[in-house]
Amino acid sequence: MDVSREHIEIVEGAGGPKPRIRGHRVRVEDVVIWHEKLGMSADEIVEHVPMITHADVYAALAYYWDNREAMDRKMEEGEAFVEEFQRLHPGRLDEILQSRRLG
């Protein structure tokens, strides 16, 4: 069986399909950010999110590297959307995030 398919599933969501770790709500994008941008090791990611395995982390990273251009483009689009929302609605995003944390 293809390792990526064993560990990664594609789910429909707002903004189109998103790859995530099979059986969990952890997106491949999340693993990429933790590893590539925050410098977390696979051990640290598994410690931080104990419901996933090392194999899940490495499969997510392999999926990213196999689909890097498309994923980078989607992540950039997401960042641009957030920046535009913050520009148009200063403070509103913080209110929404705070209400979700408390709710």
DOTOR-911983 format. One record per atom (N, C-alpha, C): residue number from 1; residue in one letter; atom name; x, y, z. Coordinates in Angstrom, 1 decimal, decimal comma, padded with zeros to 4 digits, always signed. Example, Ala and Ser with C-alpha at 12.3 -4.5 7.8 and 13.67 -1.06 7.14 Angstrom:
BEGIN
(1; 'A'; 'N'; (+013,2; -005,7; +007,8))
(1; 'A'; 'CA'; (+012,3; -004,5; +007,8))
(1; 'A'; 'C'; (+013,2; -003,3; +007,8))
(2; 'S'; 'N'; (+012,8; -002,2; +007,1))
(2; 'S'; 'CA'; (+013,7; -001,1; +007,1))
(2; 'S'; 'C'; (+012,9; +000,0; +007,9))
//
This chain:
BEGIN
(1; 'M'; 'N'; (+000,8; -001,2; +000,0))
(1; 'M'; 'CA'; (+000,0; +000,0; +000,0))
(1; 'M'; 'C'; (+000,9; +001,2; +000,0))
(2; 'D'; 'N'; (+000,5; +002,3; -000,7))
(2; 'D'; 'CA'; (+001,1; +003,6; -000,7))
(2; 'D'; 'C'; (+001,1; +004,2; +000,7))
(3; 'V'; 'N'; (+002,3; +004,5; +001,2))
(3; 'V'; 'CA'; (+002,4; +005,0; +002,6))
(3; 'V'; 'C'; (+001,6; +006,2; +002,8))
(4; 'S'; 'N'; (+001,7; +007,1; +001,8))
(4; 'S'; 'CA'; (+000,9; +008,4; +002,0))
(4; 'S'; 'C'; (-000,6; +008,1; +002,1))
(5; 'R'; 'N'; (-001,1; +007,2; +001,3))
(5; 'R'; 'CA'; (-002,5; +006,9; +001,3))
(5; 'R'; 'C'; (-002,9; +006,1; +002,6))
(6; 'E'; 'N'; (-002,0; +005,4; +003,1))
(6; 'E'; 'CA'; (-002,2; +004,7; +004,4))
(6; 'E'; 'C'; (-002,4; +005,7; +005,5))
(7; 'H'; 'N'; (-001,7; +006,8; +005,5))
(7; 'H'; 'CA'; (-001,6; +007,7; +006,6))
(7; 'H'; 'C'; (-002,3; +009,1; +006,3))
(8; 'I'; 'N'; (-002,6; +009,4; +005,0))
(8; 'I'; 'CA'; (-003,1; +010,7; +004,6))
(8; 'I'; 'C'; (-004,4; +010,5; +003,9))
(9; 'E'; 'N'; (-005,4; +011,3; +004,2))
(9; 'E'; 'CA'; (-006,7; +011,3; +003,5))
(9; 'E'; 'C'; (-007,0; +012,7; +003,1))
(10; 'I'; 'N'; (-007,7; +012,8; +002,0))
(10; 'I'; 'CA'; (-008,1; +014,1; +001,5))
(10; 'I'; 'C'; (-009,6; +014,3; +001,8))
(11; 'V'; 'N'; (-009,9; +015,4; +002,5))
(11; 'V'; 'CA'; (-011,3; +015,7; +002,9))
(11; 'V'; 'C'; (-011,7; +017,1; +002,3))
(12; 'E'; 'N'; (-013,0; +017,1; +002,0))
(12; 'E'; 'CA'; (-013,5; +018,4; +001,4))
(12; 'E'; 'C'; (-013,7; +019,3; +002,6))
(13; 'G'; 'N'; (-013,5; +020,6; +002,3))
(13; 'G'; 'CA'; (-013,7; +021,6; +003,3))
(13; 'G'; 'C'; (-013,8; +022,9; +002,7))
(14; 'A'; 'N'; (-014,0; +024,0; +003,5))
(14; 'A'; 'CA'; (-014,0; +025,3; +003,0))
(14; 'A'; 'C'; (-012,7; +025,6; +002,3))
(15; 'G'; 'N'; (-012,8; +026,2; +001,1))
(15; 'G'; 'CA'; (-011,6; +026,5; +000,3))
(15; 'G'; 'C'; (-011,1; +025,3; -000,4))
(16; 'G'; 'N'; (-011,8; +024,2; -000,5))
(16; 'G'; 'CA'; (-011,4; +023,0; -001,3))
(16; 'G'; 'C'; (-010,9; +021,9; -000,5))
(17; 'P'; 'N'; (-010,4; +020,8; -001,2))
(17; 'P'; 'CA'; (-010,0; +019,6; -000,5))
(17; 'P'; 'C'; (-008,7; +019,9; +000,3))
(18; 'K'; 'N'; (-008,6; +019,2; +001,4))
(18; 'K'; 'CA'; (-007,4; +019,4; +002,3))
(18; 'K'; 'C'; (-006,8; +018,0; +002,7))
(19; 'P'; 'N'; (-005,5; +017,8; +002,6))
(19; 'P'; 'CA'; (-005,0; +016,6; +003,1))
(19; 'P'; 'C'; (-004,8; +016,7; +004,6))
(20; 'R'; 'N'; (-005,1; +015,6; +005,2))
(20; 'R'; 'CA'; (-004,9; +015,5; +006,7))
(20; 'R'; 'C'; (-004,5; +014,1; +007,1))
(21; 'I'; 'N'; (-004,1; +013,9; +008,3))
(21; 'I'; 'CA'; (-003,7; +012,6; +008,8))
(21; 'I'; 'C'; (-005,0; +011,8; +009,0))
(22; 'R'; 'N'; (-005,0; +010,6; +008,4))
(22; 'R'; 'CA'; (-006,2; +009,8; +008,3))
(22; 'R'; 'C'; (-006,7; +009,5; +009,7))
(23; 'G'; 'N'; (-008,0; +009,8; +009,9))
(23; 'G'; 'CA'; (-008,7; +009,5; +011,2))
(23; 'G'; 'C'; (-008,5; +010,6; +012,2))
(24; 'H'; 'N'; (-007,8; +011,7; +011,8))
(24; 'H'; 'CA'; (-007,6; +012,8; +012,8))
(24; 'H'; 'C'; (-007,9; +014,1; +012,0))
(25; 'R'; 'N'; (-008,0; +015,2; +012,8))
(25; 'R'; 'CA'; (-008,3; +016,5; +012,2))
(25; 'R'; 'C'; (-007,0; +017,3; +012,0))
(26; 'V'; 'N'; (-005,9; +016,6; +012,1))
(26; 'V'; 'CA'; (-004,6; +017,3; +012,0))
(26; 'V'; 'C'; (-004,3; +017,4; +010,5))
(27; 'R'; 'N'; (-004,1; +018,6; +010,0))
(27; 'R'; 'CA'; (-003,9; +018,8; +008,6))
(27; 'R'; 'C'; (-002,4; +018,6; +008,3))
(28; 'V'; 'N'; (-002,1; +018,2; +007,0))
(28; 'V'; 'CA'; (-000,7; +018,1; +006,6))
(28; 'V'; 'C'; (-000,1; +019,5; +006,7))
(29; 'E'; 'N'; (-000,8; +020,5; +006,4))
(29; 'E'; 'CA'; (-000,3; +021,9; +006,5))
(29; 'E'; 'C'; (+000,2; +022,2; +008,0))
(30; 'D'; 'N'; (-000,5; +021,7; +009,0))
(30; 'D'; 'CA'; (-000,1; +021,9; +010,4))
(30; 'D'; 'C'; (+001,2; +021,3; +010,6))
(31; 'V'; 'N'; (+001,4; +020,0; +010,2))
(31; 'V'; 'CA'; (+002,6; +019,3; +010,4))
(31; 'V'; 'C'; (+003,8; +020,0; +009,7))
(32; 'V'; 'N'; (+003,5; +020,5; +008,5))
(32; 'V'; 'CA'; (+004,5; +021,2; +007,7))
(32; 'V'; 'C'; (+005,0; +022,5; +008,5))
(33; 'I'; 'N'; (+004,0; +023,2; +009,0))
(33; 'I'; 'CA'; (+004,3; +024,5; +009,7))
(33; 'I'; 'C'; (+005,1; +024,2; +010,9))
(34; 'W'; 'N'; (+004,7; +023,2; +011,7))
(34; 'W'; 'CA'; (+005,4; +022,8; +012,9))
(34; 'W'; 'C'; (+006,8; +022,4; +012,6))
(35; 'H'; 'N'; (+007,0; +021,6; +011,6))
(35; 'H'; 'CA'; (+008,3; +021,1; +011,2))
(35; 'H'; 'C'; (+009,2; +022,1; +010,5))
(36; 'E'; 'N'; (+008,7; +022,6; +009,4))
(36; 'E'; 'CA'; (+009,5; +023,5; +008,5))
(36; 'E'; 'C'; (+009,6; +024,9; +009,0))
(37; 'K'; 'N'; (+008,6; +025,5; +009,6))
(37; 'K'; 'CA'; (+008,6; +026,9; +010,0))
(37; 'K'; 'C'; (+009,0; +027,1; +011,5))
(38; 'L'; 'N'; (+008,5; +026,1; +012,3))
(38; 'L'; 'CA'; (+008,8; +026,2; +013,8))
(38; 'L'; 'C'; (+010,0; +025,4; +014,2))
(39; 'G'; 'N'; (+010,5; +024,5; +013,3))
(39; 'G'; 'CA'; (+011,7; +023,7; +013,6))
(39; 'G'; 'C'; (+011,5; +022,6; +014,5))
(40; 'M'; 'N'; (+010,2; +022,1; +014,7))
(40; 'M'; 'CA'; (+009,9; +021,0; +015,6))
(40; 'M'; 'C'; (+010,3; +019,7; +014,9))
(41; 'S'; 'N'; (+010,9; +018,8; +015,7))
(41; 'S'; 'CA'; (+011,3; +017,5; +015,2))
(41; 'S'; 'C'; (+010,0; +016,6; +015,2))
(42; 'A'; 'N'; (+010,1; +015,4; +014,6))
(42; 'A'; 'CA'; (+009,0; +014,5; +014,6))
(42; 'A'; 'C'; (+008,7; +014,1; +016,1))
(43; 'D'; 'N'; (+009,7; +013,9; +016,9))
(43; 'D'; 'CA'; (+009,5; +013,6; +018,3))
(43; 'D'; 'C'; (+008,7; +014,7; +019,0))
(44; 'E'; 'N'; (+009,0; +015,9; +018,8))
(44; 'E'; 'CA'; (+008,3; +017,0; +019,4))
(44; 'E'; 'C'; (+006,9; +017,1; +018,9))
(45; 'I'; 'N'; (+006,7; +016,9; +017,6))
(45; 'I'; 'CA'; (+005,3; +016,9; +017,1))
(45; 'I'; 'C'; (+004,4; +015,9; +017,7))
(46; 'V'; 'N'; (+005,0; +014,6; +017,8))
(46; 'V'; 'CA'; (+004,2; +013,5; +018,4))
(46; 'V'; 'C'; (+004,0; +013,8; +019,9))
(47; 'E'; 'N'; (+004,9; +014,4; +020,6))
(47; 'E'; 'CA'; (+004,7; +014,8; +022,0))
(47; 'E'; 'C'; (+003,7; +015,8; +022,1))
(48; 'H'; 'N'; (+003,6; +016,8; +021,2))
(48; 'H'; 'CA'; (+002,6; +017,9; +021,2))
(48; 'H'; 'C'; (+001,3; +017,4; +020,8))
(49; 'V'; 'N'; (+001,2; +016,4; +019,9))
(49; 'V'; 'CA'; (-000,1; +015,9; +019,4))
(49; 'V'; 'C'; (+000,0; +014,3; +019,5))
(50; 'P'; 'N'; (-000,2; +013,8; +020,7))
(50; 'P'; 'CA'; (+000,1; +012,4; +020,9))
(50; 'P'; 'C'; (-000,8; +011,4; +020,3))
(51; 'M'; 'N'; (-001,9; +011,9; +019,6))
(51; 'M'; 'CA'; (-002,8; +010,9; +019,0))
(51; 'M'; 'C'; (-002,3; +010,5; +017,6))
(52; 'I'; 'N'; (-001,2; +011,2; +017,1))
(52; 'I'; 'CA'; (-000,6; +010,8; +015,8))
(52; 'I'; 'C'; (+000,7; +010,1; +016,1))
(53; 'T'; 'N'; (+001,2; +009,4; +015,1))
(53; 'T'; 'CA'; (+002,4; +008,6; +015,2))
(53; 'T'; 'C'; (+003,5; +009,3; +014,4))
(54; 'H'; 'N'; (+004,7; +008,8; +014,7))
(54; 'H'; 'CA'; (+005,9; +009,2; +013,9))
(54; 'H'; 'C'; (+005,7; +008,9; +012,4))
(55; 'A'; 'N'; (+005,1; +007,8; +012,1))
(55; 'A'; 'CA'; (+004,8; +007,4; +010,7))
(55; 'A'; 'C'; (+003,8; +008,4; +010,1))
(56; 'D'; 'N'; (+002,8; +008,9; +010,9))
(56; 'D'; 'CA'; (+001,9; +009,9; +010,4))
(56; 'D'; 'C'; (+002,7; +011,2; +010,0))
(57; 'V'; 'N'; (+003,6; +011,6; +010,9))
(57; 'V'; 'CA'; (+004,3; +012,8; +010,7))
(57; 'V'; 'C'; (+005,2; +012,7; +009,4))
(58; 'Y'; 'N'; (+005,9; +011,6; +009,3))
(58; 'Y'; 'CA'; (+006,8; +011,5; +008,1))
(58; 'Y'; 'C'; (+005,9; +011,3; +006,9))
(59; 'A'; 'N'; (+004,8; +010,7; +006,9))
(59; 'A'; 'CA'; (+003,9; +010,6; +005,8))
(59; 'A'; 'C'; (+003,4; +012,0; +005,4))
(60; 'A'; 'N'; (+003,0; +012,8; +006,4))
(60; 'A'; 'CA'; (+002,6; +014,1; +006,1))
(60; 'A'; 'C'; (+003,7; +014,9; +005,4))
(61; 'L'; 'N'; (+004,9; +014,8; +005,9))
(61; 'L'; 'CA'; (+006,0; +015,5; +005,3))
(61; 'L'; 'C'; (+006,3; +015,0; +003,9))
(62; 'A'; 'N'; (+006,2; +013,7; +003,7))
(62; 'A'; 'CA'; (+006,4; +013,1; +002,3))
(62; 'A'; 'C'; (+005,3; +013,6; +001,4))
(63; 'Y'; 'N'; (+004,1; +013,7; +001,9))
(63; 'Y'; 'CA'; (+003,0; +014,2; +001,0))
(63; 'Y'; 'C'; (+003,3; +015,6; +000,6))
(64; 'Y'; 'N'; (+003,7; +016,4; +001,6))
(64; 'Y'; 'CA'; (+004,1; +017,8; +001,3))
(64; 'Y'; 'C'; (+005,1; +017,9; +000,3))
(65; 'W'; 'N'; (+006,2; +017,2; +000,4))
(65; 'W'; 'CA'; (+007,3; +017,3; -000,6))
(65; 'W'; 'C'; (+006,9; +016,8; -001,9))
(66; 'D'; 'N'; (+006,0; +015,8; -002,0))
(66; 'D'; 'CA'; (+005,5; +015,3; -003,3))
(66; 'D'; 'C'; (+004,5; +016,3; -003,9))
(67; 'N'; 'N'; (+004,0; +017,2; -003,1))
(67; 'N'; 'CA'; (+003,0; +018,2; -003,6))
(67; 'N'; 'C'; (+003,3; +019,6; -003,2))
(68; 'R'; 'N'; (+004,6; +019,9; -003,1))
(68; 'R'; 'CA'; (+005,0; +021,1; -002,5))
(68; 'R'; 'C'; (+004,5; +022,4; -003,2))
(69; 'E'; 'N'; (+004,6; +022,5; -004,5))
(69; 'E'; 'CA'; (+004,2; +023,7; -005,2))
(69; 'E'; 'C'; (+002,7; +024,0; -004,9))
(70; 'A'; 'N'; (+001,8; +023,0; -005,1))
(70; 'A'; 'CA'; (+000,4; +023,2; -004,8))
(70; 'A'; 'C'; (+000,1; +023,6; -003,4))
(71; 'M'; 'N'; (+000,8; +022,9; -002,5))
(71; 'M'; 'CA'; (+000,5; +023,2; -001,0))
(71; 'M'; 'C'; (+001,1; +024,6; -000,7))
(72; 'D'; 'N'; (+002,2; +024,9; -001,2))
(72; 'D'; 'CA'; (+002,8; +026,2; -000,9))
(72; 'D'; 'C'; (+001,8; +027,3; -001,4))
(73; 'R'; 'N'; (+001,3; +027,1; -002,6))
(73; 'R'; 'CA'; (+000,4; +028,1; -003,2))
(73; 'R'; 'C'; (-000,9; +028,2; -002,3))
(74; 'K'; 'N'; (-001,4; +027,1; -001,9))
(74; 'K'; 'CA'; (-002,6; +027,1; -001,0))
(74; 'K'; 'C'; (-002,4; +027,8; +000,3))
(75; 'M'; 'N'; (-001,2; +027,5; +000,9))
(75; 'M'; 'CA'; (-000,8; +028,2; +002,2))
(75; 'M'; 'C'; (-000,7; +029,7; +002,0))
(76; 'E'; 'N'; (-000,1; +030,1; +000,9))
(76; 'E'; 'CA'; (+000,1; +031,5; +000,6))
(76; 'E'; 'C'; (-001,3; +032,2; +000,4))
(77; 'E'; 'N'; (-002,2; +031,5; -000,3))
(77; 'E'; 'CA'; (-003,5; +032,0; -000,4))
(77; 'E'; 'C'; (-004,2; +032,2; +000,9))
(78; 'G'; 'N'; (-004,1; +031,2; +001,8))
(78; 'G'; 'CA'; (-004,7; +031,3; +003,1))
(78; 'G'; 'C'; (-004,1; +032,5; +003,9))
(79; 'E'; 'N'; (-002,8; +032,6; +003,9))
(79; 'E'; 'CA'; (-002,2; +033,8; +004,6))
(79; 'E'; 'C'; (-002,7; +035,1; +004,0))
(80; 'A'; 'N'; (-002,8; +035,2; +002,7))
(80; 'A'; 'CA'; (-003,3; +036,4; +002,0))
(80; 'A'; 'C'; (-004,7; +036,7; +002,5))
(81; 'F'; 'N'; (-005,5; +035,7; +002,6))
(81; 'F'; 'CA'; (-006,9; +035,8; +003,0))
(81; 'F'; 'C'; (-007,0; +036,4; +004,4))
(82; 'V'; 'N'; (-006,2; +035,8; +005,3))
(82; 'V'; 'CA'; (-006,2; +036,3; +006,7))
(82; 'V'; 'C'; (-005,7; +037,7; +006,8))
(83; 'E'; 'N'; (-004,6; +038,1; +006,0))
(83; 'E'; 'CA'; (-004,1; +039,4; +006,0))
(83; 'E'; 'C'; (-005,2; +040,4; +005,5))
(84; 'E'; 'N'; (-005,9; +040,0; +004,4))
(84; 'E'; 'CA'; (-006,9; +040,9; +003,9))
(84; 'E'; 'C'; (-008,1; +041,1; +004,9))
(85; 'F'; 'N'; (-008,5; +040,0; +005,5))
(85; 'F'; 'CA'; (-009,5; +040,0; +006,5))
(85; 'F'; 'C'; (-009,2; +041,0; +007,6))
(86; 'Q'; 'N'; (-007,9; +040,8; +008,1))
(86; 'Q'; 'CA'; (-007,4; +041,7; +009,2))
(86; 'Q'; 'C'; (-007,4; +043,2; +008,8))
(87; 'R'; 'N'; (-007,0; +043,4; +007,5))
(87; 'R'; 'CA'; (-007,0; +044,8; +007,0))
(87; 'R'; 'C'; (-008,4; +045,4; +007,0))
(88; 'L'; 'N'; (-009,4; +044,6; +006,5))
(88; 'L'; 'CA'; (-010,7; +045,1; +006,3))
(88; 'L'; 'C'; (-011,5; +045,1; +007,6))
(89; 'H'; 'N'; (-011,1; +044,2; +008,6))
(89; 'H'; 'CA'; (-011,9; +044,1; +009,9))
(89; 'H'; 'C'; (-010,9; +044,1; +011,0))
(90; 'P'; 'N'; (-010,2; +045,3; +011,2))
(90; 'P'; 'CA'; (-009,2; +045,3; +012,3))
(90; 'P'; 'C'; (-009,8; +044,9; +013,7))
(91; 'G'; 'N'; (-009,1; +044,0; +014,3))
(91; 'G'; 'CA'; (-009,6; +043,5; +015,7))
(91; 'G'; 'C'; (-010,7; +042,4; +015,6))
(92; 'R'; 'N'; (-011,4; +042,3; +014,5))
(92; 'R'; 'CA'; (-012,5; +041,3; +014,4))
(92; 'R'; 'C'; (-012,0; +039,9; +014,5))
(93; 'L'; 'N'; (-010,9; +039,6; +013,8))
(93; 'L'; 'CA'; (-010,4; +038,2; +013,8))
(93; 'L'; 'C'; (-010,0; +037,8; +015,2))
(94; 'D'; 'N'; (-009,3; +038,7; +016,0))
(94; 'D'; 'CA'; (-009,0; +038,4; +017,4))
(94; 'D'; 'C'; (-010,2; +038,2; +018,2))
(95; 'E'; 'N'; (-011,3; +038,9; +018,0))
(95; 'E'; 'CA'; (-012,5; +038,7; +018,7))
(95; 'E'; 'C'; (-013,1; +037,3; +018,4))
(96; 'I'; 'N'; (-013,1; +036,9; +017,1))
(96; 'I'; 'CA'; (-013,6; +035,6; +016,7))
(96; 'I'; 'C'; (-012,8; +034,5; +017,4))
(97; 'L'; 'N'; (-011,4; +034,6; +017,3))
(97; 'L'; 'CA'; (-010,6; +033,6; +017,8))
(97; 'L'; 'C'; (-010,7; +033,5; +019,4))
(98; 'Q'; 'N'; (-010,8; +034,6; +020,0))
(98; 'Q'; 'CA'; (-011,0; +034,6; +021,5))
(98; 'Q'; 'C'; (-012,3; +034,0; +021,9))
(99; 'S'; 'N'; (-013,4; +034,3; +021,1))
(99; 'S'; 'CA'; (-014,7; +033,7; +021,4))
(99; 'S'; 'C'; (-014,7; +032,2; +021,2))
(100; 'R'; 'N'; (-013,9; +031,7; +020,2))
(100; 'R'; 'CA'; (-013,8; +030,2; +020,0))
(100; 'R'; 'C'; (-013,0; +029,6; +021,1))
(101; 'R'; 'N'; (-012,0; +030,3; +021,6))
(101; 'R'; 'CA'; (-011,2; +029,7; +022,7))
(101; 'R'; 'C'; (-012,1; +029,6; +024,0))
(102; 'L'; 'N'; (-012,9; +030,6; +024,2))
(102; 'L'; 'CA'; (-013,7; +030,6; +025,5))
(102; 'L'; 'C'; (-015,0; +029,8; +025,3))
(103; 'G'; 'N'; (-015,5; +029,6; +024,1))
(103; 'G'; 'CA'; (-016,8; +029,0; +023,9))
(103; 'G'; 'C'; (-016,7; +027,5; +023,8))
//
